[in-house]
Amino acid sequence: MEAKKKNEKRELYNLESDPSEEKNVIGENQEVAARLEALLTKQIKEGRSNTGKPASNDTGWWSDLVWIDESNW
C-alpha cells in the first residue's frame, strides 16, 4: 500500500485470490487501506509493532513517510 512519492498511485492487493498482484483493489477497499495506514503510522510513531510501552524511534521522520506530514511527526 506504500507510495514512495506524494500523490503517487497507491496499491493494495488481495494476495489470497491474486498472488501475482495483477489487480489493484485499493479503490474498492478504502476502509481497509485507511486501517492499514493508521496501523503502520502507529507502529512507526511508537517504534514497535508488538505490545508494550512505546519505544524510542531513533530514525525520526524520513521522506518515504509521504502520508505523514513532517510537522506532525
HELIX and SHEET records of a PDB file:
HELIX    1   1 GLN A   30  GLU A   46  1                                  17    
HELIX    2   2 GLU A   70  ASN A   72  5                                   3    
END                                                                             
